């Protein structure tokens, strides 16, 4: 049994993730991006997130399609951007609502470059890695697709990834409580912990503060000092 504490967490490569996503990364020693897992069917944060406008929240949605013959079941790596016009529309929305933010010029060019890639999963991974660097988070970032071997799914996936990276603590979001099997993890000397996150309040454009937006909102308003809010 390990004496040192090593924390692992995992998450799908969602589009423009919220602040709590990066809080979980910061609290981990290893963070595995699950690029080979299935994208949820129907509406989900896989391909959408929110920005702030003078009228309140606004969703940005990446239209994605699946290769033929997959019966609706596709991984993030398999997903394709279904409409090239979404880029122009999304960039216009970001520019319209954040052009007066203190750090618009710093980040808008980066977002334009990322959105022009045409690869849904790679775009998301690149954004996540960029934000991790911008927030000065030193966590080791790994991709599931780059690990050798079969890792299974659900609790088996957690155990196998913890063993693969010699981690003895698994940090989970509270939303996964109904899926986590504590006794199963304990059999492999893996301690299950849940992320404790209190959403920060920070200066925003457009009036009253709105939480649970994309981390892009925090960056546009606070730039490199965003690290002080996570």
Secondary structure, 3 states (H helix, E strand, C coil): CCCCCCEEEEECCCCCCEHHHHHHHHCCCEEEECCCCECCCCCCCCCEEEEEECCEEEEEECCEECCCCCCCCCECCCCEECCCHHHHHHHHHHHHHHCCCCCHHHHHHHHHHHHCCCCHHHHHHHHHHHHHHHCCCCCEEEEHHHCCCCCCCHHHHHHHHHHHCCCCEEEECHHHCCCCCHHHHHHCCCEEEECCCCCCCCCCCCCCCCCCCEHHHHHHHHHHHHHHHC
